[in-house]
């Protein structure tokens, strides 16, 4: 994994270390590159071109490696080029498995190390934040200015963090905690490579026209009144919460008018209802307040922020502090239980 030079100091982490066989110490990265090139090209000449060495230098490495291992690693067969022996293939597969298993942790640590060195070398880099939409959080992040924010569903945000494509992820799981929400949330909180902090609690419920003309109170009311519903996109925490509400009451999705109509933010859901194109949607109280809509509470949830445990926390600490300063004046928000008075 490499961070481009135009984003600060160049950081590159990869498979390294050494493998000891008897008294021999074999460089893992060089051995993997050599065996992979031979396996790909089925030719010593092709391997030489791929790894940037001469034909003779590649053969010298092969012979030295075979001497260290004590067994032949490659064979030349007329009409079939140069291939790996069973021993060579087994060694290549073992190193390839190690490289694959380390790919995501190395990607995450590359981002964390780049963030640390950027501050040290005075090359500030805005954090890459993948986050489920929240009106208050978006305002605070814009005011802070220390992150490039990509808005997406909670599931996608967490997966982007775990894949090493983001520095932090904002997510929520509705009325259930991450450990009970299943993968990737349960994987996230169980992995010591990540630090998860509750940012705030927020109230979600039915966004309806002012005065709630259809008298919507429960999930069953949506079906009974044939209210036109506007949904959130698949993968969002709010969509998962709504699907759980349907399952708990035994209502099939197809019984909800407009179940397939999807929007990507709470504000977009509120705007559709305010325009008269829909009667109800599940969303944050804050969105209802901003559009002058009615609101029927369904419950409170925790909005969390996750990051690699090795990522410097000062920027995220600042975001948390800014949110704490504003939560008291924002309807539908409260401090998480661990810090509430």
C-alpha positions in Angstrom: 0.0 0.0 0.0 1.4 3.4 -1.0 0.2 6.9 -0.2 0.9 9.3 -3.2 3.6 11.9 -2.8 1.1 14.8 -3.4 -0.6 13.9 -0.1 2.5 14.3 2.0 5.4 12.0 2.8 5.4 8.8 0.8 4.6 5.8 2.9 4.9 2.2 1.5 4.3 -0.9 3.7 4.5 -4.4 2.3 5.3 -8.0 3.1 8.8 -8.2 4.7 10.8 -9.9 7.3 12.7 -13.2 6.9 12.1 -16.9 6.9 14.6 -19.1 8.7 15.2 -22.6 7.5 18.0 -24.3 9.4 20.8 -21.8 9.5 19.6 -20.0 6.4 17.8 -16.7 6.6 15.6 -16.1 3.5 14.3 -12.6 2.7 10.5 -13.0 2.4 9.7 -10.0 0.1 12.5 -10.9 -2.4 11.5 -14.6 -2.4 7.9 -13.9 -2.9 8.6 -11.5 -5.8 10.8 -14.1 -7.4 8.5 -17.1 -7.1 5.4 -15.0 -8.1 7.2 -13.8 -11.2 8.2 -17.3 -12.3 4.7 -18.6 -11.6 3.1 -15.8 -13.6 5.4 -15.8 -16.6 6.5 -19.5 -16.7 9.9 -18.2 -17.8 13.1 -17.1 -16.1 13.5 -14.4 -18.8 10.0 -13.2 -18.2 10.5 -13.2 -14.5 13.7 -11.2 -15.0 11.8 -8.6 -16.9 9.0 -8.4 -14.3 11.2 -7.9 -11.3 13.9 -5.8 -13.1 16.9 -8.1 -12.9 19.1 -9.7 -15.5 18.4 -13.3 -16.6 21.7 -14.4 -15.0 20.8 -12.6 -11.7 17.5 -14.4 -11.5 19.1 -17.8 -12.0 21.7 -16.9 -9.3 18.9 -16.1 -6.9 17.0 -19.3 -7.7 20.1 -21.4 -7.1 20.9 -19.6 -3.9 17.4 -20.0 -2.7 17.3 -23.7 -3.6 20.6 -24.2 -1.6 19.0 -22.5 1.4 15.8 -24.6 1.2 17.6 -27.8 0.3 15.2 -28.7 -2.5 14.6 -27.8 -6.1 12.1 -24.9 -6.5 11.9 -24.6 -10.3 12.1 -27.0 -13.2 12.7 -26.4 -16.9 10.5 -28.5 -19.2 10.9 -28.6 -23.0 7.9 -26.9 -24.5 6.5 -25.8 -21.2 9.1 -23.2 -20.0 10.1 -22.9 -16.4 7.6 -23.8 -13.7 7.7 -24.2 -9.9 8.2 -27.6 -8.4 5.8 -28.9 -5.7 8.2 -27.4 -3.1 8.4 -24.1 -5.0 4.6 -23.9 -5.4 4.0 -24.7 -1.7 6.4 -21.9 -0.7 4.9 -19.5 -3.1 1.3 -20.3 -1.9 2.4 -19.8 1.7 3.9 -16.4 1.0 0.9 -15.4 -1.1 -1.4 -16.3 1.7 0.6 -14.2 4.1 0.5 -11.3 1.7 -3.2 -11.6 1.2 -3.9 -11.8 4.9 -1.8 -8.7 5.6 -3.1 -6.6 2.8 -5.9 -4.9 4.7 -4.0 -4.3 8.0 -1.1 -2.9 6.0 -3.4 -0.6 4.1 -4.9 0.7 7.4 -1.5 1.1 9.0 -0.2 2.9 5.9 -2.9 5.6 6.3 -2.3 5.8 10.0 1.5 6.2 9.6 1.0 8.8 6.9 -1.2 10.8 9.2 1.4 10.7 11.9 4.3 11.6 9.7 2.4 14.3 7.9 2.0 16.2 11.2 5.7 15.6 12.1 6.9 16.8 8.8 4.4 19.7 8.6 2.6 18.2 5.6 -1.0 18.3 6.9 -3.4 15.9 5.2 -7.2 16.0 5.6 -8.5 12.7 6.9 -10.6 10.5 4.7 -13.9 10.0 6.5 -16.7 7.7 5.3 -19.8 8.4 7.2 -23.5 7.8 7.4 -25.4 11.0 7.0 -26.3 13.1 10.0 -27.3 16.8 9.8 -25.5 17.9 12.9 -22.3 15.9 12.2 -22.2 17.3 8.6 -22.3 20.8 9.9 -19.5 20.2 12.5 -17.3 18.5 9.9 -17.7 21.4 7.5 -16.8 23.8 10.3 -13.8 21.8 11.3 -12.5 21.3 7.8 -10.0 18.6 8.6 -11.6 15.8 6.6 -12.7 14.8 3.1 -16.1 13.4 3.8 -17.8 10.7 1.7 -21.5 10.2 2.7 -22.7 6.6 2.3 -24.6 3.9 4.3 -23.2 2.8 7.6 -22.3 -0.7 6.3 -20.3 0.7 3.4 -18.6 3.3 5.6 -17.4 0.6 8.1 -16.3 -1.7 5.2 -14.3 1.1 3.7 -12.5 1.7 7.0 -11.8 -2.0 7.5 -10.5 -2.3 3.9 -8.0 0.6 4.5 -9.8 3.0 2.1 -10.7 5.5 4.9 -9.2 6.8 8.0 -12.4 6.8 10.0 -16.0 5.8 9.7 -19.2 7.2 11.1 -22.0 4.7 11.6 -25.1 3.7 13.5 -27.1 0.5 13.9 -30.5 1.6 15.1 -31.9 0.3 18.3 -29.3 -2.5 18.5 -25.7 -2.2 19.4 -22.9 -3.0 16.9 -22.1 -6.3 18.5 -25.6 -7.5 17.9 -26.0 -6.0 14.4 -23.9 -8.6 12.7 -21.0 -8.2 10.3 -19.3 -5.9 9.5 -20.3 -4.0 12.7 -19.7 -7.0 15.1 -16.4 -7.6 13.4 -15.4 -4.0 13.9 -16.0 -3.8 17.6 -14.4 -7.2 18.2 -11.2 -6.2 16.4 -8.5 -4.5 18.7 -7.0 -2.9 15.6 -9.9 -0.4 15.7 -11.0 2.2 18.3 -14.8 2.9 18.4 -16.2 5.9 20.3 -19.8 6.9 20.7 -20.2 10.5 19.4 -23.8 11.2 20.4 -27.2 9.7 20.7 -30.0 10.9 18.3 -33.7 10.4 18.1 -35.2 8.7 15.0 -38.9 8.4 14.1 -41.5 8.9 11.5 -41.1 12.1 9.5 -44.7 13.1 8.5 -46.5 16.2 7.2 -47.1 18.9 9.8 -49.9 17.9 12.1 -49.6 14.3 11.1 -52.8 14.2 9.1 -52.8 10.5 8.6 -52.4 9.9 12.3 -49.3 7.7 11.8 -47.9 6.2 15.1 -46.7 2.7 14.3 -45.3 0.6 11.5 -48.7 -1.1 11.2 -50.3 2.3 10.6 -48.1 2.7 7.4 -49.8 -0.4 5.9 -53.3 0.3 7.2 -53.4 3.8 5.8 -51.5 3.0 2.6 -49.2 5.9 3.4 -46.7 6.8 0.7 -43.4 5.9 2.2 -39.9 7.2 1.2 -37.1 4.8 2.3 -33.4 5.1 2.8 -30.9 3.3 0.6 -29.8 -0.3 1.2 -26.8 -0.5 3.6 -27.8 2.5 5.6 -28.4 2.1 9.3 -31.8 3.7 9.1 -32.9 1.3 6.3 -31.7 -1.6 8.5 -33.7 -0.3 11.4 -36.9 0.0 9.3 -36.4 -3.5 8.0 -36.1 -4.8 11.5 -39.3 -2.9 12.5 -41.1 -4.6 9.6 -39.8 -8.0 10.6 -40.8 -7.6 14.2 -44.4 -6.8 13.2 -44.6 -9.4 10.5 -45.2 -6.9 7.7 -43.7 -7.8 4.3 -41.8 -5.0 2.6 -44.1 -5.2 -0.4 -47.0 -4.2 1.8 -45.5 -0.7 2.3 -46.4 1.7 -0.5 -43.1 3.3 -1.8 -40.8 0.8 0.0 -38.6 0.9 -3.1 -38.3 4.7 -3.2 -34.9 5.4 -1.8 -33.1 8.6 -0.8 -29.5 8.9 0.5 -29.8 11.4 3.4 -32.2 12.3 6.2 -32.6 15.7 4.6 -33.5 14.2 1.2 -36.2 12.1 2.9 -37.6 15.2 4.7 -37.5 17.2 1.5 -39.6 14.6 -0.4 -42.2 14.6 2.4 -42.2 18.4 2.5 -42.9 18.6 -1.2 -46.0 16.4 -0.8 -44.5 13.5 -2.9 -44.6 11.2 0.2 -46.4 10.9 3.5 -43.8 9.4 5.8 -40.2 8.2 6.2 -38.0 7.1 9.0 -35.4 9.7 9.9 -33.7 12.0 12.4 -35.8 14.5 14.4 -33.3 17.1 13.3 -34.4 16.7 9.6 -38.1 17.1 10.6 -37.3 20.3 12.5 -35.5 21.8 9.6 -38.3 21.2 7.1 -41.2 22.0 9.5 -42.5 18.5 9.5 -44.3 16.5 12.1 -42.3 13.9 14.0 -43.3 10.7 15.9 -40.5 9.2 17.9 -39.5 5.6 17.3 -36.5 5.5 19.6 -32.9 6.6 20.3 -29.7 5.2 18.8 -26.0 5.7 19.3 -24.0 7.2 16.4 -20.4 6.0 16.6 -17.1 7.0 15.1 -14.5 4.3 14.4 -10.8 4.6 13.4 -7.7 2.6 13.3 -6.3 2.3 16.8 -3.0 3.7 15.6 -4.4 6.8 14.0 -3.6 10.0 15.8 -6.7 11.0 17.7 -6.4 14.7 18.0 -8.5 15.6 15.0 -11.3 13.2 16.0 -11.1 14.5 19.5 -11.7 18.0 18.2 -14.8 16.8 16.3 -16.2 15.1 19.4 -15.6 18.3 21.4 -17.3 20.5 18.8 -20.3 18.1 18.8 -20.5 18.1 22.6 -20.6 21.9 22.6 -23.6 22.0 20.2 -25.7 19.0 21.3 -27.5 20.9 24.1 -29.0 23.3 21.6 -29.9 20.7 18.9 -33.3 19.0 19.1 -33.2 15.2 18.9 -29.6 14.9 20.2 -28.1 14.1 23.5 -24.7 13.1 24.9 -23.9 9.4 24.9 -24.6 7.5 28.1 -20.9 7.3 29.0 -20.6 11.1 29.3 -24.1 12.2 30.0 -24.6 14.1 33.3 
